[in-house]
Amino acid sequence: MKKQWYGEAFKLGVLGGGQLGRMMIQSAMNYDVHVYVMDASKTAPCGTLAYEFTEGDIQSYDDVINFGKDKDVLTVEIEHINVEALEELEKQGVKVFPQPRVLKLIQDKGLQKQFYQENNIPTAPFHLIENEAGLEKYTSELPFIHKMRKGGYDGKGVAVIKTPEDFDGAFDVPALIEDKINFTKELSVIVARNEQGEVKSFPVVECEFSEELNLVEFLFSPADISPALEQKASNLAKELIEKLDMVGLLAVELFLTEEEDLLVNEVAPRTHNSGHHTIECNYVSQFEQHLRAILGLPLGDTAIKTAGVMVNLIGEKNFEGPAKYEGMEELMKMSGVYVHLYGKSTTKPNRKMGHITITDQDIEQAKIKARKVQEVIKVVTF
């Protein structure tokens, strides 16, 4: 008899206590799923919402083993986890989704690119190098993108190398370099797969990045692309999650080239910044879909209910300390504007403090409101 997945008899463990975990818990509460969280700090966004919170290091073998050994299902909200511990827990009978072998592959951008190459997944041409000195070999291919193989996150560990002068101060660790693609749009598809092999993807979204921060500044749903490209991107995401044989949620970041080809940039094996709008804009959110996938439940309806724009709420420059949200009351007067604060008590420049979703049946009107939202609200300090 299958064990029920709700109530006190079932323990869902989450490694990492950030905002992705916080929003996952908010969805889990609707289904009486008890979520246990481990993170290094009790002040993490999940700290006040978890059914039970454990202080621990998600990169420590012993801490992960001790936390995970009594859980029915274990998942992650960030991929930088001790995979060896997850492999051992899997051997002991704990269900770990996404699977440790998938996490190990995605933790290393070099292995990730090799996987695309071996499985005929379109991606930018690349080379693997051992250290900073390896850049000299590829001077003739400048400009290119330089990425640390491990440890990069939220724009960190990525640099644009335009001239040999940029080699100074480059990452002196195992890394990859890849062609700088002249793309017309950056797109994202979030796809889910459960243990039964059911696969569903969310409609494609368009991401507008801040070059200064290397973070998503605006996200537009739906993306302004043709139905044929929409289907092509969805098929590519489905092919990728099936070839990975992965259970869970996968965010697939894509470049749309001038020739209208799609290239996989990177993937994330978890809920993702490019799916936050789904809370208001889609019939099922990415957070609920992730839960459905890892608990072996039927996947939800990913169709769009309304067009929308997502704006990341980040700490203003030159402010570090207790967070103060200027313009919040003015924002709350605006129709179709939904605020999500992540419960971080302190702000610092460029730190993600929350996000705001702006909905409208007309995507162009949503964009106009989004620009206004960005002008109205600022994260500063007292």
N, C-alpha and C positions, 0 to 999 in steps of 0.2 A: 504493500500500500504506500502510495506516494505521501511524503510528509507535507503537511500544510505549510504554506509559505508566509503566513501572517500570524500575528499574535506572539505571546511570550514563548511559545514552543520553538520558534524559528529565530535564528540569529544571523543577520546579514552584517558582515564586517566590511568596513571601508578603510583603506589605507590612504591617509592624507586628509587633512581637515580644512581645506580651503573652500572658496566660494562654490566650486563645482559640487563638492560634497554637501554643502549647505542646501543648495537647490535640489539635490537628489533627495535629501531628507524631507524637504517640504513636500515633494511628490509622494514619498514613501508613507508619510503620515496619513494620506488619504486612503491607503490600503491597509493600515495598521501593521505595516512592516517595521519591525524594531531594528534600528540601525545603530551599530556599535562602531565607534570611530577611534583610530589611533593617529595622533599627530604629536609633534614635539612640544607644542604650546597649547595650554588650555584656553588661551585668548584667541585661538584660531576661529575662523567663521563658524565652524561646526560645533564649537565648544558648548554653546548654550542650547543647541537643538538635538544633539545626539542622545539616544536612549541611554547610552553609557559611553563615557569618554575615557580613553587611556592615554596617558602621556608616554610617548615612546618615539624612537627613531625608526622611521620607515626604511632606512638604509642599513639598519642593524639586523643581522641574521637572527640573533636571539630574541630581540624585541618583536620581530615579525612572527617568528615561530610561536612565542608565548601568546601573542595576541590572537593569532589565527587558528590555533589548534582546536578550539571548541566552537568554531563558527560553521554554520551549514553551507554558506556561500561567502566567498571573499572576493572583493572587487577593489578597484583603485580609482582615485580621482586625479592622480598624477602618475606618470609612467616611471619616474625615477625612484624605483623601489628595489629592495634586495631580492632579486629574482631567484637566487639559490634557495632562499628560505621558502619562496612560493613553490618551487619545484618539489621541495621536501614535503610541504603541506599537501600538495597534490597527491604525492605518493601515499600519504597517510589517509587519504580519502576525502579531504576537504575539496569542495568544488571551487576552483579559482578561475574567474572570468574577468577580463580576457585571460587566456591561458598564458602561463609563464613563458612558453616558447615564443609566443607572439610579442610579449613585452620585451624579451631579450633581443629580438630582431629589431623592434622599433626604437629601443633605447640607443642603438648604434646606427647613425645615419648612413654610414658606409655599408653596413649589412642591408639596410633598407633599400638603398639604391641598387645593390647587387641583386636583391630579390626582384625588383622591377625588371631589371635587365634579363634575368634568367626566366621570367614568366611573361615576357613580351608585353609588359605594362609600359606605355609611353612615358618617358621622363627625359629631362635635359641630360645631354652628354656630360660625363663626369670623370674625374681621376681621384684616386685615393693617395694621400701623402702621409708620411710618418711625422713630420715636424715642419717648422717654418722654413727650413732650408730647402724642402721639397718644392717650394713655390718657384724657385729659380728655373726649374726644368720646363715650366709652362709659360714663360714670359711671352712667347709668341702668341699665346691664346688670350692675352688680356683684351678687354676687362673680363673678370669672372667673379663668381660668388664663392667666398671662403667660409666653410662651416665646420665647427668642431664636430667630431663624430659622436661624442657623448657629452651630456650635461647642458646643452643649449636649451633655453626655454624662454618663451615670450619675447622673442627678438634678440635675446642674449646668445652669444656664441655664433653670430652670423655677421659677416663683414663684406662689403663690396671692395674688391681690389681693382683699381683702375690703372695704376702705373707701378713700376718697380719700386718707387719710393714708398708705396703703401706696404711693402713687405716688412718694413721695420714696424715692430709692434704687432705683427700678425700672430695668430694663435700658434704657439710652439708646442702643439700636441697633435696626436693623430687626427687628421681632418680630411675633408674632401673639398675639391674645387669643382664647380660646375659652370657650364656656359651661362652667361647672363642673357636670359631670354627676353626678346622684345615682344612682350605680351600686350594684348589690348584690354584684357580684364583678368582679375583674380577671382576665381570662383571657388565655392566649397559645396560638397555634398556630404551629408551625414547619413550613414547607412547602418542598419541594425540587423543582427542575425541571432536567432535563438538556437537552443540545442536541437530542436527538431529540424533545423535547416531552413526555416522560414526567413525570408529576407525582404526588408522594406526600406526604401530610402526616402528622405525628405526632399521636397523640391529644391532645386539648385538656388543658392544665394550668391550675391555679388558682394565682394569685400573691397572697401576703399581704405587703403593703408595710409598711415602717416609716415612719410619717409624719415622724418625727424626721430620718431619714437620706435619705428619698425613694429608698430602695433596696429590692429584694426581700429580705424577711426569711425567709420560708418559701415553698416551692413544693410543691404537692400534685399528684400524678399517680396516678390519673386525677382530673380535676375532678369536683366534685359537681354535675353538670348532667344534664338529661334526654338520652336518645338523639337526640331531635329537635334540641335545641340543639347537641349535638356535631356532628351532620351539617351544620347550618346554618353553624357556625363553620368547619368543614372546607371547605365549599363556598365560603365567602367568601375564605378564604386561597387556594384554588385560582384563583378568579376574579381575585384581585389579582395573583398572580405571572404569570398568563397575560396579563392586560392590560398589565403591565409588560414582557412578552415577555422575562423575565429568566431567565438560567441561573445556578444556584447555590442557596443556601439563604436563605430569607426568614423572619424572625420577625415575626409579626403580633400586636401587642398590642391587646386588645379590652376594651371596657367592656360588661358585661351590665347593662342598665337595669332599673328596677323593673317596666317593662312587658314585660320579656323580649325587648327588642330588643338587637341587637349593633351596637356602634359601633367603628370602627377608631380607636384612639388614635394609635399610631405604628407604623412598621415599621423593622426593621434588616436590611440586606442581607448577613447573615453569621451565623455561629454566635452563640449568644445565651445569656445567663444563665438564661433560662427553659427551656433544653434540656440543662443539665448532667446531670440525672438519667438521661438516655437511655443513658449509658455502662453503667449497671447495670440499668436498668429496662426497656429495649427491646431487640429483637433486633438492631437496628442503632443506633449512636449518631448524634447530629447531626453529629459531626465526620467520621465515615466517610461519612455521607450527603452532606455537603458535597463531600468528595473525589470521590465517585462522580459527583455532578452536574457538577462542573467538568471532569472528565476524560472525560465522555461515556460513562460506564459505566451498566449497569443499576442502578436505585435499589434500596435494600435494604428489608427487611421492617420496618415501623415499629411493629408491634404491641407491646403491653405484655407483658412477661414476668412482672413483679411490680409491685405498687403501691409507691410510694415518696414520700419527702419529701426535698427539697433545702434545706440550710441554708447560707447564705453565711457564711464565716468572715472576720470583719473585725477590724481593729485596735481594741483597747480605747481608750477615752478616756484622755487624760493620759499616754499612752505613745508615745514616738517614739525609734527607735533600732534596734539589732540585734534581730531577731525571736526571741521565746521562746514556745513553745507549751505552756502549762500544761494539765495534764489529759490529755495525749495517751495515756499508757499506760492510764489508766482507760478512755478511749474505745475503745482497741483490744481491750479485754476484752468489749465489747458485740457481740452477734450482729447481723449485717445492717447494720453501719455501715462505710461506705467513705470514707476520707479522701483528699482531693486537695489537696496543697499546691502553690502556684504557683511556688515557687523564688525568692520575693522576700526578699532578705536583710534588709531593713529594714522595720519597721512604722511606721505613724502612725495617728492616730485615723480610723476609718471606712474605711481602705484595705482593699480586697479582697485577702486573703492566701491564700484557698483556698475550697473548699466541701466539704461533707460530705453524702453521700447515705445515707439510712436506708431500708432495704427491709423489707417485710413483706407477706404475702398480704392482710392486713387493714389498710386505709389508716388506720383509727382507731388501731390499735396503733402504726403507723409514726409517727403524729403525736405520740403519747405519748412514744415514744423520742426523737423530734426535740427536744421540749422539754427532755428530760433531757440530750441532747447539748449543747444550747445552754448549759445550766448548767455542764456539766463542763469544756468547753474554753474557754480564753481566750488571746488573742494579746497578749502584753505584751513587755517588754524585760528584758535582763539587768541 
